[in-house]
Amino acid sequence: MNFLRGVMGGPSAGPQPSGADTIQKLCDRVASSTLLDDRRDAVRALKSLSKKYRLEVGIQAMEHLIHVLQTDRSDSEIIGYALDTLYNVISNDLEEEEQDDSEEENSAKQVDDLGSQFTEIFIKQQENVTLLLTLVEEFDFHVRWPGVKLLTSLLKQQGPQVQQIILVSPMGVSRLMDLLADSREVIRNDGVLLLQQLTKSNAAIQKIVAFENAFERLLDIITEEGNSDGGIVVEDCLLLLQNLLKNNNSNQNFFKEGSYIQRMKPWFEVGDDNCGWSAQKVTNLHLMLQLVRVLVSPTNPPGATSSCQKAMFHCGLLQQLCTILMATGVPADILTETINTVSEVIRGCQTNQDYFASVNAPSNPPRPAIVVLLMSMVNERQPFVLRCAVLYCFQCFLYKNQKGQGEIVSTLLPSTIDGNSVSAGQLLCGGLFSTDSLSNWCAAVALAHALQENATLKEQLLRVQLATSIGNPPVSLLQQCTNILSQGSKVQTRVGLLMLLCTWLSNCSIAVTHFLHNPANVPFLTGQIAENLGEEEQLVQGLCALLLGISIYYNDNSLENYRKEKLKQLIEKRIGRENFIEKLGFISKHELYSRAAQKPQPSFSSPDHMMFDHEFTKLVKELEGVISKAIYKSSEEDKKEEEVKKTLEQHDNIVTHYKKVIREQDQELEELKQRINTLTSQNEQLQATVTQQVSQIQQHKDQYNLLKVQLGKDNQHHNSHGDTLQMNGIQTEEVSKLKEELEEWKNKHELLQGQLREKDSVIEKLSSSQLEMGATEQASQISKFGGLEHSNELQKELEMLRSQIQLQSAEISKLQMENQKLQVMNATADPVLRDSGAAAATSSELEGRLEQEIKELKSEVKALSEEKESLKQQLDSSSSTVAILQDEKSKLQREVAESKKEQDDLLVLLADQDQKISALKIKLKDLGVPVEDEDDTESGDQGDEDEDGDEEEQDENAAVCYHEN
């Protein structure tokens, strides 16, 4: 109650009613009055008291005001008063405006607490928020505007709870999106503020708002307000766009696919005169640059970032940013943010990096933008944030860009140094060995990024020679770095040089050999590690331990005095393994290491905190464990590890080879696909042409058929009257062509007849030979083997052949008749042609009749061509018949040869048997056996058999003679 008295101004003198009593009476009137005017007046009075007596009105009147919103919706005036009253009670904005600087902090906290408590009471019933969403849909200005302000205040006080209620409400978010289309700027602008609060840290609502066409509407508002030259409305729209896009991959992809990136290009169009920028324009442009960075942030998925980077290049947004980068008169904070934006637009994108390398500053002579930026980085008079931005830009330019790395390192090599102009390599060397520790650190980190994951450039950098002073021989860049390191410079300088050396020596055995070849390096490192120094030097000790560990892990044992085993023994004697591992752990335990490991962009509160680079933290994380294991490994384990490394290298070489082959095959496939596409398009064009020509041919055919019908009628008329024909020069040519065609057909017909006669003679010869052969073979088969069935089959085939020959003869006679008919037609055509030459001056009617005659001749030619095709078919059938007969002849010849062979075998057997019988008879006679009678009988029988055998031999000899013929 003390707070209540303070708000009400203390106790009042006299019988005047207190503020609390007045509020109570007004609440009673609102609750009990039956007249709308009375309730309206009471609510208006509560509104006027709500600012001064916020607590009392909130406690006593909130329930009655909510009831008014539910029951008196037909009266917009009382609804507006009720909404204004609730806004005054819940909002803390009014209290904050009235607070003086002298007020205590606990009073401000109490005010914030009060608004949060009233908000909690209001949203306890979710129906209240739903009712408020319904009221916001009303078009009446006195209802909609207070409703928007009240809902915005609720979201400020209890954002997550109100967001959840709106999310589950039917069409809740869609209702609020209509505010952006309101023609009244006050409601539209407050609607933007409402959506800002609604979309904070809620991905689901962000997606709904985006798919409700929010991007299109917000970009339209920004364009209407004048882009970067607009007022605070542009700022509010940009903040809402950031809410929708930041850490929301779905909305980012939707923004890119909707071609909204292209609409961002006009934001960055600045004139030549960049003096006198207003504070609002600086704020707007700063937010616009941040919005671009949201789309290409390194924390986004790589695929989404890459697609946005390509879209920004193709639409000209990157070119526009580079124009601002090289412009004069741009405020420092805008220039710094532009450098950071360009850095992330080109980071890891080869196309964008190549374009950035080609950008030149508008100077005389023109210098590359990279050189101009590096000049700012190594200049100690430039602002610290600007130098950090340039370093980040250089790092992003070299990120996954081996081509850019090679260009930077090449400016350091002796063969490419140009004495007339300043190169990037010269600026880096100058910064590396300057008296400014921040320049030393920045140049060392930049040079380390030029060597990142590129063993070839690490080896090439060993060739760089520096002239330290007049008269002294040049020293290598590696040696100069170790010399400065041993001179005891500032901590920041030593940390930068150690990071450069660790990056240089990692995964490069040749660089390790060069480093160990200097006999002073290893004692310096062991001495630094073994000493007990303060906290400031612990970071240097840890980096020295890391460098010595790299010298052991990547040592190829090419130097006898610095082999892996000897270096391990040296650590064991001078430092101790446990102590070495402890010093190595100082790096990852450092607070600045943890900060640098969070994100790629170097962001430091002061130059003294600039110690670690983001990419170097990855290297430490990778090597810390393997170095710790390498220290405790024995020589045998080292040998095994070397073998494993060699195997892995061979495997990597094989994989690289196959990747190259696959890449080449992919290129060939792309070329073939392009050729296929080209041929496909050509094929489609040709098909279209063919289709068109076919349609034209069909049209000509139709016209020809129509003319043919008409000419047929004219021909009948010509036959009835027998008038003299006339024709012009063109018709004479057609008739001569037809005569030539008739001569060709006659020649072809005669040739076909000659072929037919030849075929007929061949068939007759074959048939006669087959008849004779068939008769002879039939007789032999009947007499010896009984081949009756085969003879019958042969007879049938011969009968079929005779029938086919008769059919062919009929066809030939038919063709001869057709030929005679054709000759008659030709004979009738010749007088017509002669008469037509004599009568060249007759009427046009006779010309039509001549065309009819020409059409008839063409039809006769067509008939002759069809007859030619039929003759060809008949010739083919005759040829097939001849082939069949020749096959049958060869079969019969084979059977005759087999029969002859069998007969010869039988004759030989009979002759042998006769010889044996004669020999046996002789023996029997010698033994005195009487065989005379049997001999006589057998001789008689034998005589008969001899006669039969002689007859058989004669028949057989005759068959053989025929076969041979």
CORDA-V909330 format. One record per residue. RES is the residue in three letters. PSI is psi as a letter, one per 40 degrees, with the letter a starting at -180 (999 if undefined). Layout:
res = (RES RES)
psi = (PSI PSI)
This chain:
res = (MET ASN PHE LEU ARG GLY VAL MET GLY GLY PRO SER ALA GLY PRO GLN PRO SER GLY ALA ASP THR ILE GLN LYS LEU CYS ASP ARG VAL ALA SER SER THR LEU LEU ASP ASP ARG ARG ASP ALA VAL ARG ALA LEU LYS SER LEU SER LYS LYS TYR ARG LEU GLU VAL GLY ILE GLN ALA MET GLU HIS LEU ILE HIS VAL LEU GLN THR ASP ARG SER ASP SER GLU ILE ILE GLY TYR ALA LEU ASP THR LEU TYR ASN VAL ILE SER ASN ASP LEU GLU GLU GLU GLU GLN ASP ASP SER GLU GLU GLU ASN SER ALA LYS GLN VAL ASP ASP LEU GLY SER GLN PHE THR GLU ILE PHE ILE LYS GLN GLN GLU ASN VAL THR LEU LEU LEU THR LEU VAL GLU GLU PHE ASP PHE HIS VAL ARG TRP PRO GLY VAL LYS LEU LEU THR SER LEU LEU LYS GLN GLN GLY PRO GLN VAL GLN GLN ILE ILE LEU VAL SER PRO MET GLY VAL SER ARG LEU MET ASP LEU LEU ALA ASP SER ARG GLU VAL ILE ARG ASN ASP GLY VAL LEU LEU LEU GLN GLN LEU THR LYS SER ASN ALA ALA ILE GLN LYS ILE VAL ALA PHE GLU ASN ALA PHE GLU ARG LEU LEU ASP ILE ILE THR GLU GLU GLY ASN SER ASP GLY GLY ILE VAL VAL GLU ASP CYS LEU LEU LEU LEU GLN ASN LEU LEU LYS ASN ASN ASN SER ASN GLN ASN PHE PHE LYS GLU GLY SER TYR ILE GLN ARG MET LYS PRO TRP PHE GLU VAL GLY ASP ASP ASN CYS GLY TRP SER ALA GLN LYS VAL THR ASN LEU HIS LEU MET LEU GLN LEU VAL ARG VAL LEU VAL SER PRO THR ASN PRO PRO GLY ALA THR SER SER CYS GLN LYS ALA MET PHE HIS CYS GLY LEU LEU GLN GLN LEU CYS THR ILE LEU MET ALA THR GLY VAL PRO ALA ASP ILE LEU THR GLU THR ILE ASN THR VAL SER GLU VAL ILE ARG GLY CYS GLN THR ASN GLN ASP TYR PHE ALA SER VAL ASN ALA PRO SER ASN PRO PRO ARG PRO ALA ILE VAL VAL LEU LEU MET SER MET VAL ASN GLU ARG GLN PRO PHE VAL LEU ARG CYS ALA VAL LEU TYR CYS PHE GLN CYS PHE LEU TYR LYS ASN GLN LYS GLY GLN GLY GLU ILE VAL SER THR LEU LEU PRO SER THR ILE ASP GLY ASN SER VAL SER ALA GLY GLN LEU LEU CYS GLY GLY LEU PHE SER THR ASP SER LEU SER ASN TRP CYS ALA ALA VAL ALA LEU ALA HIS ALA LEU GLN GLU ASN ALA THR LEU LYS GLU GLN LEU LEU ARG VAL GLN LEU ALA THR SER ILE GLY ASN PRO PRO VAL SER LEU LEU GLN GLN CYS THR ASN ILE LEU SER GLN GLY SER LYS VAL GLN THR ARG VAL GLY LEU LEU MET LEU LEU CYS THR TRP LEU SER ASN CYS SER ILE ALA VAL THR HIS PHE LEU HIS ASN PRO ALA ASN VAL PRO PHE LEU THR GLY GLN ILE ALA GLU ASN LEU GLY GLU GLU GLU GLN LEU VAL GLN GLY LEU CYS ALA LEU LEU LEU GLY ILE SER ILE TYR TYR ASN ASP ASN SER LEU GLU ASN TYR ARG LYS GLU LYS LEU LYS GLN LEU ILE GLU LYS ARG ILE GLY ARG GLU ASN PHE ILE GLU LYS LEU GLY PHE ILE SER LYS HIS GLU LEU TYR SER ARG ALA ALA GLN LYS PRO GLN PRO SER PHE SER SER PRO ASP HIS MET MET PHE ASP HIS GLU PHE THR LYS LEU VAL LYS GLU LEU GLU GLY VAL ILE SER LYS ALA ILE TYR LYS SER SER GLU GLU ASP LYS LYS GLU GLU GLU VAL LYS LYS THR LEU GLU GLN HIS ASP ASN ILE VAL THR HIS TYR LYS LYS VAL ILE ARG GLU GLN ASP GLN GLU LEU GLU GLU LEU LYS GLN ARG ILE ASN THR LEU THR SER GLN ASN GLU GLN LEU GLN ALA THR VAL THR GLN GLN VAL SER GLN ILE GLN GLN HIS LYS ASP GLN TYR ASN LEU LEU LYS VAL GLN LEU GLY LYS ASP ASN GLN HIS HIS ASN SER HIS GLY ASP THR LEU GLN MET ASN GLY ILE GLN THR GLU GLU VAL SER LYS LEU LYS GLU GLU LEU GLU GLU TRP LYS ASN LYS HIS GLU LEU LEU GLN GLY GLN LEU ARG GLU LYS ASP SER VAL ILE GLU LYS LEU SER SER SER GLN LEU GLU MET GLY ALA THR GLU GLN ALA SER GLN ILE SER LYS PHE GLY GLY LEU GLU HIS SER ASN GLU LEU GLN LYS GLU LEU GLU MET LEU ARG SER GLN ILE GLN LEU GLN SER ALA GLU ILE SER LYS LEU GLN MET GLU ASN GLN LYS LEU GLN VAL MET ASN ALA THR ALA ASP PRO VAL LEU ARG ASP SER GLY ALA ALA ALA ALA THR SER SER GLU LEU GLU GLY ARG LEU GLU GLN GLU ILE LYS GLU LEU LYS SER GLU VAL LYS ALA LEU SER GLU GLU LYS GLU SER LEU LYS GLN GLN LEU ASP SER SER SER SER THR VAL ALA ILE LEU GLN ASP GLU LYS SER LYS LEU GLN ARG GLU VAL ALA GLU SER LYS LYS GLU GLN ASP ASP LEU LEU VAL LEU LEU ALA ASP GLN ASP GLN LYS ILE SER ALA LEU LYS ILE LYS LEU LYS ASP LEU GLY VAL PRO VAL GLU ASP GLU ASP ASP THR GLU SER GLY ASP GLN GLY ASP GLU ASP GLU ASP GLY ASP GLU GLU GLU GLN ASP GLU ASN ALA ALA VAL CYS TYR HIS GLU ASN)
psi = (d d d d d d d e f i h i i a e h i i d d d d d d d d d d d d d e h d h d d d d d d d d d d d d d e d d d g d d d d d d d e d d d d d d d d d d f e d h d d d d d d d d d d d d d d d i e d d d d d e i i d e i i d d d d d d d d d d d d d d d d d d e d h d d d d d d d d d d d e i d h d e d d d d d d d d d d d d d d d g d d d d d d d d d e h h f d d d d d d e d d e h e h d d d d d d d d d d d d d d e h f g d d d d d d d d e f f d d d d d d d d d d d e f b e e i a d d d d d d d d d d d d d d h f g d d d d d d d d d e f e d d e e d e d f h i a d h f i f h i d d d d d d d d d d d d d d d d d f i e e i i d d d d d d d d d d d d d e e d d d d d d d d d e i i e h i d d d d d d d d d d d d d d e h e h d d d d d d d d e h i i g i h i h i i d d d d d d d d d e h e e i i d d d d d d d d d d d d d d e h f g d d d d d d d d d e e i d e e h h e e i h i d d d d d d d d d f i e h d d d d d d d d d d d d d e e h f g d d d d d d e e e h h h h d i h e i i i i i d d d d d d d d d e e f a i d d d d d d d d d d d d d d d h f g d d d d d d d e d h e e d d d d d d d d d d i g i a d d e d d d d d d d d d d d d d d d d f h e f d h d e f i d d d d d d d d d d d d h d d d d d d d d e d d e e i d d d d d d e d i d h h h i d i d d e g d i i d d d d d d d d d d d d d d d d d d e i i d d d d d d d d d d d d d d d d d d d d d d d d d d d d d d d d d d d d d d d d d d d d d d d d d d d d d d d d d d d d d d d d d d d d d d d d d d d d d d d d d d d d d d d f i h i i i a d d d d d d d d d d d d d d d d d d d d d d d d d d d d d d d d d d d d d d d d d d d d d d d d d d d d d d d d e f f d d d d d d d d d d d d d d d d d d d d d d d d d d d d d d d d d d d d d d d d d d d d d d d d d d d g e f a i d d d d d d d d d d d d d d d d d d d d d d d d d d d d d d d d d d d d d d d d d d d d d d d d d d d d d d d d d d d d d d d d d d d d d d d d d d d d d d d d d d d e e h h f d d d d d d d d d d d d d d d d d d d d d d d d d d d d d d d d d 999)
